[in-house]
Amino acid sequence: MLFTELEELVLKTLSFYEPMTLAKIILGFENEILKKHPHFNQEDLEQILLKLRRMGLVTRRTMKDQRVWQRAHPPRTWYGRLWLKLSTLF
């Protein structure tokens, strides 16, 4: 998959373990990349998160009346699951 520089930045910033609000995501960005994109705003971030959510790379939940996003673990392929089951048998 080809990602834009901003999409890669969002994916790199999101955590697999801790759900993050928009404020935490923005604070986690690297300054150098944001300086390259001065037009980047919260609406763009929400559009990128929606696109990544549709691709299955990000999940969205509601915690304490706030929307939070978390990076999703990629699903295993059928042969990966089969290999895992067979390896536990021996």
C-alpha positions in Angstrom: 0.0 0.0 0.0 1.1 3.5 -0.8 0.7 6.1 1.9 1.2 9.8 1.9 3.7 11.3 4.2 0.9 12.5 6.5 -0.7 9.1 6.6 2.6 7.5 7.5 3.1 10.1 10.2 -0.3 9.3 11.7 0.3 5.5 11.6 3.7 6.0 13.2 2.2 8.1 16.0 -0.7 5.9 16.9 -0.1 3.2 19.5 -1.0 -0.5 19.4 -1.5 -0.5 23.2 -2.9 2.9 24.3 -6.0 4.6 22.7 -5.2 8.2 21.8 -7.4 11.3 21.5 -6.9 13.9 18.8 -4.8 16.0 21.2 -2.4 13.2 22.0 -2.0 12.3 18.4 -1.2 15.9 17.5 1.3 16.2 20.3 3.0 13.0 19.2 3.8 14.4 15.7 7.4 15.2 14.7 8.0 18.9 14.2 10.0 18.6 11.0 7.2 16.9 9.0 4.6 19.3 10.3 6.8 22.2 9.2 6.7 20.8 5.6 2.9 20.8 5.8 1.7 24.1 7.4 -1.8 23.6 5.9 -2.4 20.4 7.9 -5.2 20.9 10.4 -7.7 18.9 12.5 -10.1 18.3 9.7 -7.3 16.7 7.6 -6.3 14.5 10.5 -9.9 13.3 10.9 -10.1 12.5 7.2 -6.8 10.6 7.4 -8.1 8.7 10.4 -11.3 7.8 8.6 -9.4 6.6 5.6 -7.1 4.4 7.8 -10.2 3.1 9.7 -11.8 2.0 6.4 -8.6 0.2 5.5 -8.7 -1.7 8.8 -5.5 -0.2 10.2 -7.1 1.9 12.9 -10.0 1.4 15.3 -12.1 4.1 16.9 -13.9 3.9 20.2 -15.5 6.3 22.7 -14.0 6.6 26.1 -15.3 9.1 28.7 -17.3 10.9 26.0 -14.2 11.3 23.8 -13.4 9.6 20.6 -10.1 7.7 20.8 -8.2 5.9 18.1 -5.9 2.9 18.3 -3.7 1.2 15.8 -5.1 -2.2 14.9 -3.1 -5.4 14.8 -3.0 -6.8 11.2 -5.1 -10.0 10.9 -3.3 -13.2 10.4 -3.7 -15.0 7.1 -5.4 -18.4 7.0 -2.2 -20.3 6.5 -0.6 -18.3 9.4 -3.4 -19.4 11.7 -3.0 -22.9 10.5 0.7 -22.9 11.0 0.3 -21.5 14.5 -2.2 -24.3 15.4 0.0 -27.0 14.0 3.0 -25.7 15.8 1.3 -25.9 19.1 0.4 -29.5 18.6 4.1 -30.6 18.3 
